[in-house]
Amino acid sequence: MASDIDKRGQGYPRRSDMAVLLPLRPAPQMDSLSLTTWLAKIRWWQVMLLMLVWPLHAFAQGAVTVDSAVAVLYKWAPFLLLHGFLFNVLISILSMALGTGLGVLLGLTLISKWSPLRFLGNTGTAFFRNAPWLVLLFVVLLAFPFELTIFGTRVPLPGWIKAVIGLSLPVAANIAIIVRGAIQSVPSAQWEAAESLSFSRMQTLWQIIIPQCIKRMIPPWMNWYAILTMATPLCSILGTEEMVTLTRQAMEAEGNKPELLMPFYGFILVLFFLYCYPIAKLTVRLERKFAFKL
């Protein structure tokens, strides 16, 4: 019987007139650095063009001219940069440092041989990875007091410290997944060689396995730092005097003119872009450099 080619171009010989189930195509794999990869593909001139075109409609309908809006923004820019944006950067650095320390410890519980500890680690990781960041900030704000009494001395606990703690919790859960994945990516021959040399499990982890994992963890770690930095404006809802809060205060001092919305919030957008864009570019470059090659 002559075999003809399927009209759908699969190239399989048709042996009957019955419907044939075609082989399934593999599902596309999700890039773990998708956000950073997308950000790294943006060109700087595209953002600048958007920032120039976007406010035109607001200026056309308002009484504030472009020159006066730029003059107002120029007056407030040093204050917003030094007292606002740099405070966002400080919160992101402290939250990332705390989240990294907690994440490493939590990641080690995920590979523990003791099942109760592994269960607690998996439960905590799943909870904080899937909890909304804003809800965690509110929970930390309400759960922690405004001051602590340590050996009879009252120590204030301001809102920005609570924000650091709240932001570090989801970061720690995601860092734990990175740590576990990096440890599991090390070939099993490394564990067997350490065991043959009578290394304990703790010695094998800290002297052999984890040093090899550091370079593999750097790109996703930087990816989460960029995400954390872009999430720091959430602290403004808790009353922390960071970039967004100070921007609202500056606009109130200028009479809350609607025409100032685009220049001021566009200034915030430009600052965060200029800070996170180089991180995204470096992350993609390091991810390609340290990619595991079979």
N, C-alpha and C positions, 0 to 999 in steps of 0.2 A: 504494500500500500504506500503510495507516494505521500511523503510528509511535506506539508507546507509550513511557512513561517507564520507565527502568531502576528496578527496585525498590530499589536501593541509594541512590537519591536523587541520582545524579550529574546528572540532567537531560539526558542525551544520548539522542537517538532511537534505538530499537533497530531495526536494519534486517535482522537475521538472528537465528537461534537459536544461532549459534556464540558461543563464549566470546570476550569482548572484553578486551584488556589495557588497564586503566585507566591514565591518565597518572600518572607518578610524582610524588609530593609531594616538595618539596625537604627535604633533611635539616636537622634543627634545628642552628643554628649554636651552637658552644660559646663561652661568654663567657670572654674572656681574664682577666677579673677575677672569676671565679666564686667563688673562696674568699673574697675580700674582700667581694663582694656578699652572700654567705651570712652572713658574720660581721656585716655592717652591718645585716642584717635582724633580728638577735637583739635582743630587748629586755633592758635591764639587769635588770628585775625577774624575768625568767625565770631568769637565772643565779643571782640571789640566792635565789630560791625553791628552786632545785636544790641550792644549797649548804646550805640549812637542812634539807631533807628527806633528802638523801643520807646523812648520817652517822648518822641515827637508828638504823638497824639495827645498826651497829657499837657504838653506845653501849648498846643494849639487851642485847647479849650480853657486854659487858665489865664490868670492875670499875671503870673510870674513868668518873666522872660528867661531865656536860656542863660543869658549873662548873669542875671540876678541869682538864679538857682545855682549856677556854678560858683558864684561868689559866696553864697551861704554854705555850700558844701565845702569849699576851700577853707572857710573859717572853722568849721567843725572837724575837718578831716584829721588833723593831728591828735585831737582829743579822742576821737573814735578809734584811731589806730593804736595809740599808746595805751589808753585805758580800757579799750573795748576788745579789739581784735587780739592783741597780745595776751589778754586775760583768757580768751578762748583757746589760744595756743597753749597757755600754761595748764588749763583744765585738761586739754587733750593729752598733754605729756604726762601729767600726774595720773590720769585715768588709765593711760596705756601702760605705765609702769606698774601700777597696782594690779591691773587686769592681767598683765603678763606674768607677774609673780604668782597670782592665784591660779592662772590658767595652766602654768607648768605643773603646779602641785595637783590640780584637778586632772590634768592629762595623765599624770603618773598613776592616779587611782583607776583610770580606765583600762590600764594594762596590768593591774594588780592580779596576783594569783589568788588573793583572798576574796572570795565571792561577795561577802557582805560589803566590803569596801568598794569593790567594783560596782555593785548595785547602787550604792549611795552616789558614787561618781557619775554613773550614767543618768540617774534621776536628776541630780543637780544640773548636769550639762543640758539635758533635754529641757528642763524647766526654764533656765535662764536664756537658752537659745531661742525659745519660742515665745517668751514674754515680751510685750511691747515696751520699748525703752522708756517712753513717757510714763507709763504706769509704774515701772520700776523706780523712776525718779520720784514720783508722788509717794510711793510706799516708803522709800528711804527717808523722804522729808518728814513723813508723819511718824515713822517708827523711831527715829533718832531724836533725842531731846535737843533743846537749844544750847544746853551746857552740860558738862559732866563734872562730877565731883571726884577728884582723885587725891586720896590721902588728905582730905580736908581742903583741897585747893580747887576752886571752880575754874574749869577750862571751857571757854566758849566753843561752840560748834557751829560756825557760820554756814550759810546755805551753800556756798561754793564747795565746801568740803563734802557736804552731803551729795552734791551733784557729782563730785569726783567718785564717790563710793557707788552711787547709782549707775553711772556710766561704765564703771569698771566691771560690774557683774555680767552683763551680756558679752562684753569683750573677753572676760575670763573664760566663759563657756565656749566661745568660738576658738580661742587660743588653745583650749584643751583638745579640741578636735584636730587642730593643726599639729599639736605635739604628738598625739596618738598616731596620726597618719604618717608623720615623719619617722617615728620609731618603727612602725610596721613596714616602712619602705626600705629599711636597712636589710640587706640579704641575711638569711638565717645562718649562713656560714660564719658571720661575725659572732653570733651567739655561740655557735658550736666551737669556734676557735677559743673564745674566752672561757668556755666551760672546760675545754681540754687543758687550759692553763690554770685551772683551779680558781678562777675568779668567782667571787660571789655575784649574785644577781645585782646588788647595789653597785659593786665595783664595775660590773659590765656596763650598767646603764650610764654612770657618770664619767667613766674613763674611756669607754669605747663607743657606745651607741650614740649618746647625746652629742658629743663633739662632731660626729658625722651629720647629725640632724640640723645643726645650726644653720648652715647655708641653705638647706632645703626649706627651712621655716622662714627665712628672711622675706621672700616675696609675698607670701600670704600675710605675714605679720605687718608689712608695710601697707598692704591693701586694707587691712582692718584699721590701721592708724588713720588712713585717709577717710574711711567711713566714719570713724569716731570723731575726727575733726569736723566733718560736715554735720554731725549730729549735735555738736556743742551748743548751737543756738536753742536747743530744747530747754537749756537751763534758764532761759529768759522767762519761761512760764513759772518757774519757781521763785522768781524775784532776784535771781543772781544778776549783778550788774556787769553783764558782758556786752558784746557788740550790739545785739538787737535791742536790749534794754536801753542802752545809752543812746542808740539811734532814735528810739521813740521819745526819749527825754529831750534830745536836741530838736526834734520836730515840734514838740510841744512848746519849746522855748521860742520857736520861730512862728508860732501861731497855727500850727497844724494845717498848713496849706496843702491841699491835695497834690499840687504840682511838684511838691518836694518828695513825694513818695518814690518816684522812679529814680531820681538822682541818688537819694540816700540809700535805698535798698539795692540799687544797682552798684553802688560803691561797696556794699557788703558782698555782693556776688563777685565782684572783681577781686576783692581781697582773698576770699576763700578759693577762687579759681587759681589765682597766682600762687597760692600756697600749696594747694593739692595737686595741681597739674604736674609740676616737676616730680612729685612723689609718684604719681601714676606712671609717668614716663620711665622713671628709674625702676619701678616695680616690674614693668613689662620687660625691660632689658635684663634685669637680674633673673626673672623667671625663665627667660630663654637661655641665659648663661648657665644656670644651675639646674636646668631640666634633666631629669634622670634619663640616661640613655642606656638602652639595653645592648 
